[in-house]
Amino acid sequence: MLIGEVARRSGVSARMLRHYESLGLVRPSGRTGSGYREYSREDIRRIFHVESLRSLGLSLREIGRALDEPGFEPSALVGDLIRRTRERIAAETELLTRLRRIDAAGPGGWEDVLQAVALLQALGSNSADARQRAALSSVHETAVPVEALVEAALSETDTNVAGALRWALARSGDDAAELLAEGLGSPVAAVRVRAVQALTELPGDAAAAQLRHALASPDFVVRGYAALALGTQGVAAAVPTLIDMVVAGRNDTDAADALSVLAGDTATADRIATALVGRLAHDTTAAPARGRLTQALAGIPGTRASRALVELSRDEDRAVALTAAYLLRLREAR
């Protein structure tokens, strides 16, 4: 079969077939009497082999090795192809993300595009100072898509930069809450904490709704941050987690303060006092935890808390009894 017919049937151009021949990759087996290249059935079969391997991303040199070297093992080459393909996909994905973020910023001209690129690069800088400046300037200078701010906030390890990013997110609009909520489900504990910390500083109903969902998180630290924020907002659903925090001794002082904020009316105050007393009476509650629960009763107004302190002033645990008696004197002095 002549080169023109081979090109038509195989889809490989005559120019490429000549290039294959110059590389020694596919040589026509014969020549016609007029000197034209003539390809045999085996030559055509090799052309299809070359094209198949090219479709996997192999270079022509690698294809030559694969087809000609005796005992060639493809596993290492395929593994290398997988690695290179992953790197290429990662690079293309990063580029696509950057382009989407620039587009979301709504640039009015190339100057805006360049400013957005510079700010996005600064957010990914190795310099904490550069990242902090970028976070602060994102509010007043060049608009940065909230998605980029959320990604930066969830990965930031520097305390000062993280604070600046949360400040910027709090001024970025309602979209931040939903994006941060995705971080609550991260397999990385530090990312979950950063997500809930940022949510606690966001204004609006959207953030509050996500914090309510966070109360059901299996991560106790996440539940604690959510409960503290919601407690100071008067959300009664935070009470069980706040009491758990008092028992565990994790931010227990802040949790007790939040409980006192929630105890703004008699009915709620009595419910909180009853819950605290219930945990005090639990057989598995250790002595230090009983002391913290007693102290938490100090911030709860109403007769139910007062009666509980009277009973606790006669408790078998001397530390609890002394704490309760002291708190009763303070209540009576008010």
ChimeraX attribute file (.defattr): number of C-alpha atoms within 10 A of each C-alpha:
attribute: neighborCount
match mode: 1-to-1
recipient: residues
	/A:1	18
	/A:2	15
	/A:3	19
	/A:4	14
	/A:5	13
	/A:6	20
	/A:7	17
	/A:8	11
	/A:9	11
	/A:10	13
	/A:11	11
	/A:12	16
	/A:13	15
	/A:14	15
	/A:15	11
	/A:16	11
	/A:17	20
	/A:18	17
	/A:19	13
	/A:20	17
	/A:21	13
	/A:22	11
	/A:23	13
	/A:24	11
	/A:25	20
	/A:26	20
	/A:27	20
	/A:28	20
	/A:29	12
	/A:30	15
	/A:31	13
	/A:32	10
	/A:33	7
	/A:34	6
	/A:35	8
	/A:36	13
	/A:37	18
	/A:38	18
	/A:39	21
	/A:40	16
	/A:41	10
	/A:42	11
	/A:43	18
	/A:44	19
	/A:45	13
	/A:46	16
	/A:47	20
	/A:48	15
	/A:49	14
	/A:50	21
	/A:51	16
	/A:52	13
	/A:53	17
	/A:54	14
	/A:55	10
	/A:56	12
	/A:57	15
	/A:58	19
	/A:59	13
	/A:60	16
	/A:61	10
	/A:62	14
	/A:63	18
	/A:64	18
	/A:65	14
	/A:66	18
	/A:67	15
	/A:68	11
	/A:69	9
	/A:70	8
	/A:71	8
	/A:72	12
	/A:73	10
	/A:74	11
	/A:75	9
	/A:76	10
	/A:77	14
	/A:78	14
	/A:79	11
	/A:80	13
	/A:81	15
	/A:82	14
	/A:83	12
	/A:84	13
	/A:85	14
	/A:86	12
	/A:87	12
	/A:88	12
	/A:89	12
	/A:90	12
	/A:91	12
	/A:92	12
	/A:93	12
	/A:94	12
	/A:95	12
	/A:96	12
	/A:97	14
	/A:98	17
	/A:99	14
	/A:100	12
	/A:101	19
	/A:102	22
	/A:103	13
	/A:104	14
	/A:105	17
	/A:106	14
	/A:107	16
	/A:108	8
	/A:109	8
	/A:110	9
	/A:111	10
	/A:112	16
	/A:113	18
	/A:114	13
	/A:115	17
	/A:116	25
	/A:117	18
	/A:118	13
	/A:119	23
	/A:120	23
	/A:121	15
	/A:122	19
	/A:123	27
	/A:124	17
	/A:125	14
	/A:126	10
	/A:127	10
	/A:128	19
	/A:129	15
	/A:130	16
	/A:131	26
	/A:132	21
	/A:133	16
	/A:134	27
	/A:135	28
	/A:136	17
	/A:137	16
	/A:138	24
	/A:139	16
	/A:140	9
	/A:141	12
	/A:142	18
	/A:143	19
	/A:144	25
	/A:145	21
	/A:146	23
	/A:147	17
	/A:148	16
	/A:149	21
	/A:150	24
	/A:151	17
	/A:152	20
	/A:153	27
	/A:154	24
	/A:155	14
	/A:156	21
	/A:157	14
	/A:158	13
	/A:159	10
	/A:160	13
	/A:161	23
	/A:162	23
	/A:163	19
	/A:164	19
	/A:165	27
	/A:166	26
	/A:167	17
	/A:168	24
	/A:169	28
	/A:170	21
	/A:171	15
	/A:172	19
	/A:173	13
	/A:174	17
	/A:175	15
	/A:176	22
	/A:177	29
	/A:178	14
	/A:179	16
	/A:180	26
	/A:181	21
	/A:182	12
	/A:183	21
	/A:184	26
	/A:185	16
	/A:186	14
	/A:187	9
	/A:188	10
	/A:189	15
	/A:190	16
	/A:191	20
	/A:192	22
	/A:193	21
	/A:194	22
	/A:195	27
	/A:196	28
	/A:197	22
	/A:198	24
	/A:199	30
	/A:200	21
	/A:201	17
	/A:202	23
	/A:203	15
	/A:204	12
	/A:205	11
	/A:206	15
	/A:207	24
	/A:208	21
	/A:209	15
	/A:210	20
	/A:211	28
	/A:212	18
	/A:213	14
	/A:214	23
	/A:215	21
	/A:216	13
	/A:217	17
	/A:218	10
	/A:219	15
	/A:220	16
	/A:221	17
	/A:222	23
	/A:223	24
	/A:224	26
	/A:225	23
	/A:226	27
	/A:227	30
	/A:228	25
	/A:229	22
	/A:230	23
	/A:231	26
	/A:232	18
	/A:233	14
	/A:234	17
	/A:235	17
	/A:236	16
	/A:237	14
	/A:238	26
	/A:239	26
	/A:240	15
	/A:241	21
	/A:242	27
	/A:243	25
	/A:244	20
	/A:245	26
	/A:246	24
	/A:247	22
	/A:248	15
	/A:249	15
	/A:250	15
	/A:251	15
	/A:252	22
	/A:253	15
	/A:254	16
	/A:255	28
	/A:256	26
	/A:257	19
	/A:258	26
	/A:259	30
	/A:260	21
	/A:261	18
	/A:262	23
	/A:263	24
	/A:264	13
	/A:265	11
	/A:266	14
	/A:267	12
	/A:268	18
	/A:269	24
	/A:270	18
	/A:271	15
	/A:272	26
	/A:273	29
	/A:274	16
	/A:275	15
	/A:276	26
	/A:277	20
	/A:278	11
	/A:279	17
	/A:280	21
	/A:281	10
	/A:282	10
	/A:283	7
	/A:284	9
	/A:285	14
	/A:286	12
	/A:287	14
	/A:288	14
	/A:289	21
	/A:290	22
	/A:291	20
	/A:292	23
	/A:293	28
	/A:294	27
	/A:295	21
	/A:296	24
	/A:297	25
	/A:298	22
	/A:299	20
	/A:300	26
	/A:301	20
	/A:302	16
	/A:303	13
	/A:304	19
	/A:305	25
	/A:306	20
	/A:307	13
	/A:308	18
	/A:309	26
	/A:310	15
	/A:311	13
	/A:312	21
	/A:313	22
	/A:314	14
	/A:315	14
	/A:316	9
	/A:317	13
	/A:318	12
	/A:319	16
	/A:320	24
	/A:321	20
	/A:322	16
	/A:323	18
	/A:324	26
	/A:325	18
	/A:326	15
	/A:327	21
	/A:328	19
	/A:329	10
	/A:330	11
	/A:331	13
	/A:332	8
	/A:333	7
	/A:334	5
